Amino acid sequence: MGIVLGTNRYGKAEVRLVHVDRSTPRHVVTDVNVTSQLFGDFADTFHTGSNAAVIATDTQKNTVYALARTGGFTTIEEFALRMARHFVDPRYPQVGGARQEIEQYSWDRVDTADGPHDHAFVRAGTETRTVVVTRHGDTETVISGLTDLVVLKSTGSEFHGFPQVEYTSLVETDDRILATSVSARWRHLGTDVDWDASFAAVRATMLDRFAQIHSLSLQQTLYAMGEAVLEAHPGIAEIRFSMPNKHHFLVDLSPWGLDNPNEVWFAADRPYGLIEAAVTRDDVSADDGAWAGIAGFC
Ligand SMILES: O=c1[nH]c(=O)c2[nH]c(=O)[nH]c2[nH]1
């Protein structure tokens, strides 16, 4: 019986970077969290502790800041590709590939009496834009996404027809609140993309479908959102979702002689249903390696 080193990668996790584009008086703030990891010919350090090939994680952290200074910061997709191309380069023959993961926190301009302010910002909720770029040799995969896009419909949602098996107590309903916090990630087929425009369009498509479809289950809503994204965006191969069902329960007001025509609800935070699925084209090849390490998506 032998013991061998399995899959491995290493790097610096959660490098916090705030970039201020000061090229005009109307500053642009980009607030991100970058995780840089490399893989390749690094078995020696695991086996013997020889670090002759190891590009220090500290160096990877410094590279985030240096590239932000030399090339600026436009989109997380562009920056992650630039990071990956920096490391997967003939100057570092030991590097076979790189994985660059970035989260972006949104800031809106403060609205003043004189209009949107040039350099004062207010954090725009919890929604986070994400990217994972993987570069293996010359092959690049970009998975864009978002987390914590919280949405709610106050009607237009039913749930019934489920089996009445042992322990079933849920009452069927033809009018309920449907609420979820959408986490979605989508894999692009190429890298020649207007990343901001693509992100805005995918987000708008998902919100449109969520709003417009009369829902018979969160599963149906999820699939419809994914289908709409793939129909509208030929450059996207697949989209994966993780969507908690944020349950709202009608409060029984009858003890006090009050009716409740779907007006007064209790918003439960746990437990919650958890619906996860991938929606994919049947004519593109899978790329499971690009999804490796992305938690919370099946
Ligand atoms: O949209 C839903 N899907 C389910 O699978 C489910 N299960 C449940 O209890 N409520 C709901 N709602």
The ligand as an ORCA input file, in Angstrom:
! r2SCAN-3c Opt
* xyz 0 1
  O     -41.830     25.528     -3.524
  C     -41.795     24.622     -2.676
  N     -41.135     23.460     -2.965
  C     -41.063     22.419     -2.079
  O     -40.442     21.358     -2.379
  C     -41.678     22.597     -0.833
  N     -41.797     21.797      0.263
  C     -42.508     22.507      1.200
  O     -42.765     22.110      2.369
  N     -42.854     23.724      0.708
  C     -42.369     23.811     -0.547
  N     -42.400     24.796     -1.480
*
